[in-house]
Amino acid sequence: MPADRDAVAARQAQLLHALLRGDDFPEGFDLRLASAAAIALRRKRARAVARGQPALAHALGERFEPRFLAYAERTAPPSQPGGLQDAMRFVRSLSAEIALPDGARTELLLRRARRPAFLGATRLPGAGRLLVVLRLPLDGTRVRAIPWPRRWLASSGP
Amino acid sequence: MSARMSARTIAPLAGVGLGWRPQLEGFADRAQLGFAEVVAESVDPRRLPPGLDRVRRSGLDVVPHGVGLSLGGSERPDRRRLDHLAALAERLEAPLVSEHIAYVRADGQEAGHLLPVARTEESLEILCENICEAQARLPVALALEHVAALVEWPGNEIDEATFVSTLVARTGALLLLDLSNLYANAFNHNWDPLEALRRFPLRSIAYVHVGGGVHRDGLYHDTHADPVVPGVLALVEELFAITDAPGVLLERDGNFPPEAELTDELRAITAAAQRGSARADRSGDAPTRVAADRAR
């Protein structure tokens, strides 16, 4: 009997979604192992984000993993777990509770800027500046740190 | 371009190796390595990281190790991914490439992880078709790595050793024997790793992986971010006691320790292999020892 790729696709997707976003596991899976696997995947995402954003990981220190796991538990992963989008959404989830140091904010903005064309900014409360990055094709990256009123920098958000 | 080179036509990877990572660049330059490996998706063949290029130009074999082909998935292998792997193999003049018996995406969502396939005849059929397609587009031999998985599909028809052996026999692919994955699955799913090890397709080993992990809450986790546990080193010794295995490569992906610690790990792997070989020589165990038909 030839393999039914569509049926396999559906089953594989079901397992994947169960592991990544907490959907029900297909019938017959050992639930103790399955939930351990889901947690292990969130830890792996955490490690990937920490590798991509070392300044962020350093800034949060021991709070990094528990915070990330809490975020991962309540947030469906982006199409590439552990990648830039995951990092950005995680940072956004933190901003209300934790004041990130300038280094971590700069790091994230520069990573976001690694595209052919980009314009973005981030507040640097510590330096009293707004950091602006402009990147144009064939024109390289320009970075400007603009003095910015402190009272505007104090508000939450990237 | 046909890619069905048998194990006999390639020189064996020998000694102890290291998975090259940018964070390990300096260490890779200084360590006495037998060979290396690099994650294929992390490297652009047209723009090799200088550190990787140095390793290659020092005369070491570097094996492109793919994680994105999803050979166990329901989709056919992506042409662009295959072309990338082939291009990297050519750029590095690699003796072979490796990938996994796993799936990594479904329904447009990346898993970010190597997920297990069901051990069924249906899976074997899909894997064989996908692997054959891959082999046809690769300029060198393909070695397949079995993965560690905390979950097992209900309805598995055969055990892991049988599944991997059958797959290797049907496709002519080589085996990337991962002793940490074998240890992990044996521990977590309650089977005897030594008994199973003998039933893996040992004559087809292209090279061996070991990686670190951690026991936590009654389970073993294959993290590649911790030291190699003694149980895995014991499997290295056993492997060399029963067969003339080729090189053993250490995978470390994160939580990078001081260089001295990595050097110690490489030495421990070498020592385990030597203890195993010495046991085999002493016991004169020739009839039961798996003959190594590689590149003689």
Boltz contact constraints between the chains, C-beta under 6 A:
constraints:
  - contact:
      token1: [A, 3]
      token2: [B, 122]
      max_distance: 6.0
  - contact:
      token1: [A, 3]
      token2: [B, 125]
      max_distance: 6.0
  - contact:
      token1: [A, 3]
      token2: [B, 126]
      max_distance: 6.0
  - contact:
      token1: [A, 5]
      token2: [B, 74]
      max_distance: 6.0
  - contact:
      token1: [A, 8]
      token2: [B, 74]
      max_distance: 6.0
  - contact:
      token1: [A, 9]
      token2: [B, 74]
      max_distance: 6.0
  - contact:
      token1: [A, 12]
      token2: [B, 103]
      max_distance: 6.0
  - contact:
      token1: [A, 12]
      token2: [B, 106]
      max_distance: 6.0
  - contact:
      token1: [A, 13]
      token2: [B, 106]
      max_distance: 6.0
  - contact:
      token1: [A, 13]
      token2: [B, 107]
      max_distance: 6.0
  - contact:
      token1: [A, 16]
      token2: [B, 106]
      max_distance: 6.0
  - contact:
      token1: [A, 16]
      token2: [B, 111]
      max_distance: 6.0
  - contact:
      token1: [A, 28]
      token2: [B, 154]
      max_distance: 6.0
  - contact:
      token1: [A, 29]
      token2: [B, 151]
      max_distance: 6.0
  - contact:
      token1: [A, 33]
      token2: [B, 150]
      max_distance: 6.0
  - contact:
      token1: [A, 33]
      token2: [B, 151]
      max_distance: 6.0
  - contact:
      token1: [A, 34]
      token2: [B, 151]
      max_distance: 6.0
  - contact:
      token1: [A, 36]
      token2: [B, 150]
      max_distance: 6.0
  - contact:
      token1: [A, 36]
      token2: [B, 219]
      max_distance: 6.0
  - contact:
      token1: [A, 37]
      token2: [B, 150]
      max_distance: 6.0
  - contact:
      token1: [A, 37]
      token2: [B, 151]
      max_distance: 6.0
  - contact:
      token1: [A, 40]
      token2: [B, 221]
      max_distance: 6.0
  - contact:
      token1: [A, 41]
      token2: [B, 113]
      max_distance: 6.0
  - contact:
      token1: [A, 47]
      token2: [B, 254]
      max_distance: 6.0
  - contact:
      token1: [A, 79]
      token2: [B, 109]
      max_distance: 6.0
  - contact:
      token1: [A, 79]
      token2: [B, 110]
      max_distance: 6.0
  - contact:
      token1: [A, 80]
      token2: [B, 110]
      max_distance: 6.0
  - contact:
      token1: [A, 81]
      token2: [B, 112]
      max_distance: 6.0
  - contact:
      token1: [A, 82]
      token2: [B, 112]
      max_distance: 6.0
